[in-house]
Structure formats: structure tokens, C-alpha cells
């Protein structure tokens, strides 16, 4: 009985941390209406001179331009805009299409890894699909990402920031480990992320991971946006610690019992 009491006490102490850790392995599924999205106004200042937007994406619709990430400010509604069919790869209100690379993915329910990178110093926007660079272009000298806008996940913003969600832009798919970093990731760094869907490689970037997936999971949701199983089963460090403590306590109890 003593062992059971101690184990329950340890679980009460550590279980909240375990629950938080578990949520990080959840994916998000978005509904098929214009009201199914997440919108937030994060602090984007750390991303003004360099950023990388990366995510695991599962395309499930054949909408015209299913957009899974949109960052809009008053002066530029498409400051960042990414669709799951390769048509929208916007930065600074300008884009180039890469539809041919996504033709076998659109609406097929296949998980793929996407990264868009840019920096003020390189003046170059790059797009990666499953760890391979599929396109790049030059960006204007002196242009930096504008802070103070709205980040929308699951649709596009038209007319003004935080508004104008149209049916043709409904994402309707699934996302996992969507993160924004305050650096222009190298090709090798992007490749590493694309090879490890169920790892925690993104966490190794520390404070450079400005917009974190685990925070996105806690943002207010509109309409049908729900947690689903990501398919990743990763042991929680907290759970492992609990088991170690339990074994240790039982060992002590047995020593006392047998003198």
C-alpha cells in the first residue's frame, strides 16, 4: 500500500507536465468551411530580418488554392502566404508558383514537409519540399518583414488583416509541427527536419523557434479545428522519470521489508 501511495503522489506531481508534453505530438485537422481556422497576433519582431516557416502538411482537399498559413499586415496582405498546392509561396506581397512539384500531393492525403526560408542579408527566398530545394528568387533590397500583423492558419486573409476568408482558400487539411524560426535555415538543416517527422529536432533551435507548434496548439480556435493523432509515439521524459522513481521507491520498500 505504501508503494501505491507514493506512486500516486509522484503521478500527481508530474502528470501535468506529461500532459503538456503529450499535446506536442498531436496534429491539427481543419474543417472545410471558411469558419475553420486559427488566428492570432503574435510578436513577429524577431522575424523581421530572417525567418523560416516550416511544417508537416497533409493535403486533403482539391480547393482552388488551399492556404494553410497567411501572415497579413495593413500594407501587405500577403506578407507571407503558403498554399498546399504550390501556387502560393508569397513573401512581401509577391510570389512564384511551383504547382508542378505538388501535383502528386494535392488532395492525396500524403504527409509532406515544407519549408520557406529568407533573410535580409541573403536577399533570397527559398522553398523546400521534403528536404529538397525546389525554387528560389531574389527579394527587394532593404525590405524586411513587417511586424504587427495577424497570423492565420487554415485560410487566406483578403481585404484587410484578420478578415476575408473565402471558400476557394479553405485549407481543409492537416498540419503537424508548424514552426517559425528567426533564421534562414540552411539546406542541411531543412533536410534534417524533413527526415525526422517524429523527432524533436526543431526544439534544438531554442529561442530561434519563435512561433512554436506547442503554442499554436493552445491558441484559440474557430469552427472545426481539432486535435488528431499525428502517428508519432514518442516517450515523454516525464513519464520515463515517473517510472524510474517508481522502481526506485519499490526497491527501497523491499529493502526495508527484508531488513
C-alpha positions in Angstrom: 0.0 0.0 0.0 2.9 2.4 0.8 4.3 1.9 -2.7 0.9 2.6 -4.3 0.5 5.8 -2.2 4.0 7.1 -3.2 3.4 6.3 -6.8 0.1 8.1 -6.9 1.8 11.1 -5.2 4.5 11.2 -7.9 1.9 10.9 -10.7 0.0 13.9 -9.3 3.2 15.9 -9.3 4.4 15.0 -12.7 1.2 14.3 -14.7 0.5 18.0 -15.7 4.0 18.2 -17.3 3.4 14.9 -19.1 0.1 16.2 -20.4 1.7 19.3 -21.9 4.5 17.1 -23.5 1.9 14.8 -25.0 0.0 17.6 -26.7 3.1 18.5 -28.7 2.7 15.2 -30.6 -0.8 16.0 -31.7 -1.6 17.1 -35.3 -4.4 19.5 -36.2 -7.2 18.8 -38.6 -9.1 21.7 -40.2 -12.7 21.6 -41.4 -13.9 22.5 -44.9 -15.6 25.8 -44.2 -14.5 29.4 -44.1 -15.0 29.5 -40.3 -12.5 26.7 -39.6 -9.2 28.4 -38.8 -6.8 29.7 -36.1 -5.9 33.4 -36.0 -3.5 35.1 -33.6 -1.5 38.3 -33.4 2.0 37.1 -32.3 5.1 39.2 -31.8 6.9 39.0 -35.2 9.7 41.4 -34.4 12.3 38.7 -34.1 11.5 37.5 -37.6 12.0 40.9 -39.3 15.5 40.2 -40.7 15.3 36.4 -41.2 12.7 33.7 -40.9 12.0 30.1 -41.9 8.4 28.8 -41.9 8.3 25.0 -41.8 5.6 22.4 -41.3 4.4 18.9 -42.0 1.4 19.2 -44.2 -1.3 16.7 -45.3 -3.4 17.9 -48.3 -6.9 16.6 -48.2 -8.9 18.9 -50.5 -8.9 20.0 -54.1 -9.9 23.5 -53.4 -8.6 26.1 -55.8 -5.8 27.4 -53.5 -5.9 25.7 -50.1 -3.9 28.1 -47.9 -2.5 26.8 -44.6 -0.5 29.9 -43.5 -1.2 33.6 -44.0 0.5 36.5 -42.3 -1.0 39.9 -43.2 -0.3 43.5 -42.3 -2.2 46.6 -43.4 0.5 47.4 -46.0 0.8 43.9 -47.3 -2.0 41.3 -47.0 0.4 38.6 -48.4 3.4 39.4 -46.3 3.6 35.6 -46.0 1.2 33.2 -47.7 1.6 29.5 -48.3 -0.8 27.1 -50.0 -0.7 23.3 -50.1 -0.8 23.1 -53.9 2.4 25.0 -54.6 0.7 28.0 -56.1 1.1 30.4 -53.2 4.7 30.9 -52.0 4.3 34.5 -51.1 6.7 36.8 -49.3 6.3 40.6 -49.3 3.2 40.5 -51.4 5.0 38.8 -54.3 5.1 35.1 -55.2 6.2 32.5 -57.6 4.3 29.3 -58.4 5.6 25.8 -58.0 2.5 23.8 -58.8 4.2 21.1 -60.8 6.1 19.9 -57.7 2.9 19.4 -55.8 0.7 17.7 -58.4 1.1 14.3 -56.9 0.4 15.6 -53.4 -2.7 17.8 -53.7 -5.7 16.1 -52.1 -3.9 12.8 -51.8 -3.7 12.6 -48.0 0.1 12.2 -48.1 2.2 13.9 -45.4 5.0 16.1 -46.8 7.5 18.5 -45.3 7.5 22.2 -46.4 10.0 25.0 -45.6 10.2 28.6 -46.9 13.3 30.5 -45.9 14.5 34.0 -46.3 16.9 36.6 -44.8 17.6 40.3 -45.2 21.3 39.6 -45.8 20.9 36.9 -48.5 18.0 38.7 -50.3 16.8 35.3 -51.3 13.6 33.4 -50.7 13.9 29.6 -51.0 11.3 26.9 -51.0 11.9 23.3 -49.9 9.7 20.2 -50.4 10.6 17.1 -48.5 14.1 18.5 -47.8 14.9 19.4 -51.4 15.1 23.0 -52.7 12.5 23.3 -55.5 12.7 27.1 -56.1 14.3 30.3 -55.2 14.1 34.0 -56.2 15.6 37.4 -55.2 13.8 39.7 -52.8 13.9 43.5 -52.7 16.9 45.2 -51.1 16.1 46.9 -47.8 12.8 45.0 -47.4 12.2 43.4 -44.1 9.2 41.5 -42.6 6.7 43.9 -41.2 5.7 43.3 -37.6 2.2 43.9 -36.0 0.2 41.7 -38.3 -2.2 38.7 -37.9 -1.1 35.1 -38.4 -3.9 33.0 -39.9 -3.7 29.2 -40.1 -6.2 27.4 -42.3 -7.2 30.1 -44.9 -6.1 33.3 -46.6 -6.7 37.0 -45.5 -8.3 39.2 -48.1 -9.5 42.8 -48.0 -7.9 43.6 -44.6 -5.9 41.7 -41.9 -8.0 39.2 -39.9 -10.8 39.1 -42.5 -11.8 37.9 -46.0 -11.7 34.1 -45.6 -13.0 32.8 -48.9 -14.1 29.2 -49.8 -11.5 28.8 -52.5 -8.7 29.3 -49.9 -10.0 26.9 -47.3 -7.2 24.6 -46.3 -9.2 21.6 -45.0 -6.2 19.5 -44.4 -3.9 18.6 -41.5 -0.8 20.2 -40.0 1.9 19.0 -37.7 4.9 20.8 -36.1 4.3 24.2 -37.8 7.1 26.4 -36.6 8.6 29.8 -37.5 12.3 30.3 -36.8 14.2 33.6 -36.6 16.9 32.4 -39.0 17.3 31.4 -42.6 17.7 27.6 -42.2 20.4 26.0 -44.3 19.7 23.3 -46.8 21.2 20.7 -44.5 19.0 21.9 -41.5 15.9 21.7 -43.6 16.9 18.2 -44.8 17.3 17.1 -41.2 13.9 18.3 -40.3 12.3 16.6 -43.3 13.8 13.2 -42.4 12.5 13.1 -38.8 8.8 13.7 -38.6 8.5 12.2 -35.1 11.7 13.6 -33.6 12.2 16.8 -31.6 14.9 18.2 -33.9 13.0 21.6 -34.0 13.5 22.1 -30.3 17.3 22.2 -30.7 16.9 25.7 -32.1 15.9 27.1 -28.7 14.8 30.7 -28.7 15.2 30.9 -32.5 12.0 28.9 -32.7 9.8 32.0 -32.2 6.4 30.6 -33.2 6.2 27.1 -31.6 3.9 24.3 -32.5 3.0 23.6 -28.9 1.9 27.2 -28.6 -0.2 27.0 -31.7 -2.0 24.1 -30.2 -3.1 26.3 -27.3 -4.3 29.3 -29.5 -8.0 30.0 -29.7 -9.6 28.0 -32.5 -12.6 29.0 -34.7 -15.0 26.5 -36.1 -13.8 22.9 -36.6 -10.1 22.7 -35.8 -9.4 19.6 -33.7 -6.5 17.6 -32.3 -5.8 14.3 -34.1 -3.2 11.6 -33.7 0.0 12.6 -35.6 1.1 9.0 -35.8 4.1 9.8 -33.7 4.5 7.9 -30.5 7.5 9.4 -28.6 8.2 8.5 -25.0 7.8 11.5 -22.7 10.8 12.3 -20.5 8.4 13.0 -17.6 6.8 9.5 -18.0 10.2 7.9 -18.1 11.2 9.8 -14.9 8.0 8.6 -13.2 8.8 5.0 -14.0 12.4 5.4 -12.7 11.1 6.9 -9.4 8.5 4.2 -9.0 11.1 1.4 -9.4 13.5 3.2 -7.0 10.7 3.6 -4.4 9.7 -0.1 -4.7 13.4 -1.1 -4.3 13.7 0.9 -1.1 10.4 -0.6 0.2 11.7 -4.1 -0.4 15.0 -3.4 1.4 13.2 -2.1 4.4 10.8 -5.0 4.5 13.5 -7.6 4.4 15.9 -5.8 6.7 
